[in-house]
């Protein structure tokens, strides 16, 4: 009976995981640009099953730029310096979807920025945490969680994690807290019931 219970729970967990609408991924890396920093070469960073993005074109330490390949693009603001448009920053609870890209000033394949000609604009002028929104060439919306610091003339970004919607065209909402997989909600009552059964059995045996 116990083995059947755990087997059923495992099958349910796999089924729910396979049908999940979003896919998450991890990013490990800290990058800095600014006065006196070693210039970054163009670096490719994985977005899990959503592909990759490129960081910095390697012009000089005065630029800190981002680009998605092909028809992909980041969500940007109307702030710009020398035709480099600044990335939009999102917060937990925000939705990244078609509304964020319909009037975007960023074009497919463009380099977008948080640092251009040694200067920043908008939220990038100060240290903060947030999320970048992106749209891939396959029309998948997603976000990247980051922690950003701006000290004197140096910008540093740490990538933490991310997620994307696996259904093309569907927007994705940034969770306000780390979500607990649905399988755990389904499995928890069965586990609690089993634990209660064990305690009852022990009392009867005593």
N, C-alpha and C positions, 0 to 999 in steps of 0.2 A: 504493500500500500504506500509506504513511504517513498520507495523508489519510483512508483508511478506518479506520485505527487510532484516530485522534483523533476522528473522527465517531462511532465506536462508543462510545468513552469518554464523549463528551459526552452521547449518548443515555442511556447507563447512569447517568450522574450525574443527569440530569433525572428519570429514572424513580425512582431511589432517593430523590431529594429529594421527589418527589410522594407517595411512599408513606411518608415519615417519620411516626412516631407523634407527634412533638412539634414545636411551632413556637416559635421564639424571637423576641424583640423587644428593642428598645433603649429606654431611658428616659433622658432628659437633664434633670436638674434638681436643685437644692439648695434646701432649705426649712428655715427656722428659726422657732421659737416659744419664747417665754419672756419673762422680765422685760426690759422695755425694747425688745422687738422690735415692728416694725410688724405689726399683726394681718393674717394671711393671709385673703384672700377665699376663698370656696369655689372650688377649682381642679380641673378635670377633667384626668386623666392617662390616656393610652392604654395599653392592655394588648395592643396589636397586634390580631390577629383575635379575641381573647377579650373585646373590649369596652373599657370604661373603668372607672376608679374615681375617687371624689371625695376630695379632701384638705381637711380642716379646715372646720367649719361657719361659721367667721368670727364666733364669739361674742366672744372676746378672746384676747390673746396667752397666756393661761393654759391654752389647749387646743390639742392637736395631734392631730387625729382623722382617721379613714379610714372610707370607706363604699363598698361595692359596690352598684350599683343593683338594684332588683327583688328576686329571690330569691337574689342573690349574697351571699357573706359571707366575711370573713377568718377565719383560724384564730386563736383567742384562748386565753388562759390563764384560770385562776379568779381571778386578781388583778383587783380593780376599785376604782375611786374614784367615788363618786356615780353608780353604775350605768353607768359607762364601763368596759368590759372591755379589758384590755391585750392587745395583739397578741402572738402566739406568735412566737418567733424560731427559725429552723431553721439547720442547718449542712450543709455539703457531705456527701453520702452519705445524708442523711435522705430519706424518702419522704413526699410530701404526698398523702394519699388519704382515703378514707371514714373511716378510723380516727381521723383528726384532726378530724373534724367531727361525729361521731356524738353526742358529749356536749358539744358546744361551748356555752358560755354566751352566745355572740354570736347574735343573731337576724337573720334576713334583713332587710336594709335599715337595720340599726342603725349608729350611729356607734361605732366602736371607737377605741382611743386608744394613744398612747405618752406622752401628757402630759395630765393632767386636774387642773384647779384648781391648776396650777403644780407638781404633784407627779408623780413617776414610780414605777413598781413593777417588780420583777423585773429582768431584764436591761437594761431601759431606764434604770436608774439610773446606768449607766456607758457609756463609749465602747466600741464593738465593731462588727464586721462580721457580716452574716448574711443570712437570706432570710425573706421573709414568705410564708405560704401562703394561697392563696385558692381559692374555689369559685365559679364563675360561675352565673348564672341558667340557663345551658344545661348545667349539670352538668359543666363542664370544670374539672379541677384544674390549678393552676399555682403558680408562685413568682415573687417579685420579689427580686432581689439589691440589697442596700443597704449603705451605710457610715454608721454613726451615731456622733455625738459628744454628750456631755453635759458641759457646762462651766458650773459654778455653777448658775444657774437657767435656762440656755438649752439647748434640745434642737435639734439639727440633723441632718437626714437627707439623704443623697445617694442617689438612685436610679441604678443602674448598668445593669441589664439584667433580663431575665426570660424565662420560657418557660411553655408550657402544653401539656397533653396534648390532642391533637385528637380523641380518641375519648371520648365522654361516659362518665363513670363510672370511667375508668381512672386510677389514681394515677400520679404522676410523681416520679421520683427525681432529686434534685439531684446533678449530676455532681461528682465529686471533683476533676476537672480539666476544662478546656475540651475537649469531645469533638471528634475529627476526623471529619468526615463519612465515612460508609461508602464513598461514591464515590471518595474519595481512596485508600482502601485497595485498591480494585479497580483504580484507574487506575495507582497507583504501580508495580506489577510490570510492566505493559505499557510504561510510560515507561522504567523501568530496563532492560528488555530491548531497547528501541529504542536507548538510549544505548550499550549493549554492542555492538549490531550496528554502530553508527556507528564505534565504536573499532576493531572487528575489520576493518571495511571499510578504514579508514585504514591499518592495519598491512599489510593485503594489498596496498594500492595502493603503499605505500612499498617 
